[in-house]
Amino acid sequence: MGTAIGTALITAVAFGVLARADWDAAFTASFAVITVIVLIAMGIGIADMRRRTPEEPSRG
């Protein structure tokens, strides 16, 4: 589901920019959106790792 939403979002950005500019601008805007999405996902992952507490080792 996430992949479908991401694909639709990137395609919408590309063609939305293409309606007002050229392909170079459309690809640039699409890659900028991809970069933002990846950075957000990385931030969520880091926050999740920091929030977890290390588990105690099992005793036997």
C-alpha positions in Angstrom: 0.0 0.0 0.0 2.8 2.4 0.9 4.5 1.7 -2.5 1.3 2.5 -4.4 0.8 5.8 -2.5 4.5 6.7 -3.1 4.3 5.9 -6.8 1.1 7.9 -7.2 2.6 10.9 -5.3 5.8 11.0 -7.2 4.0 10.7 -10.5 1.6 13.4 -9.6 4.5 15.7 -8.7 6.3 15.0 -11.9 3.3 15.6 -14.2 2.1 18.6 -12.1 5.5 20.3 -12.6 5.6 19.2 -16.2 2.4 21.0 -16.9 4.1 24.3 -16.0 7.8 23.5 -16.9 10.0 21.1 -18.7 11.1 17.5 -18.0 14.3 18.7 -16.2 12.2 20.6 -13.7 9.8 17.7 -13.3 12.5 15.2 -12.6 14.2 17.6 -10.2 11.0 18.1 -8.3 10.3 14.4 -8.2 13.7 13.6 -6.8 13.4 16.3 -4.2 10.1 14.7 -3.0 11.8 11.3 -3.0 14.6 12.7 -0.9 12.2 14.3 1.6 10.2 11.0 1.9 13.4 9.0 2.5 14.6 11.6 5.1 11.3 11.4 7.0 11.4 7.6 7.0 15.0 7.7 8.3 14.0 10.1 11.0 11.1 8.0 12.1 13.4 4.9 12.2 16.1 6.7 14.2 13.5 8.0 16.7 12.0 4.5 17.0 15.5 3.0 17.7 16.3 5.6 20.4 12.9 5.2 22.1 13.4 1.4 22.6 15.2 0.3 25.7 17.7 -2.5 25.5 16.4 -5.8 26.7 18.1 -7.6 29.6 19.8 -10.8 28.6 18.0 -14.0 29.5 19.3 -16.0 32.4 19.3 -19.6 31.4 
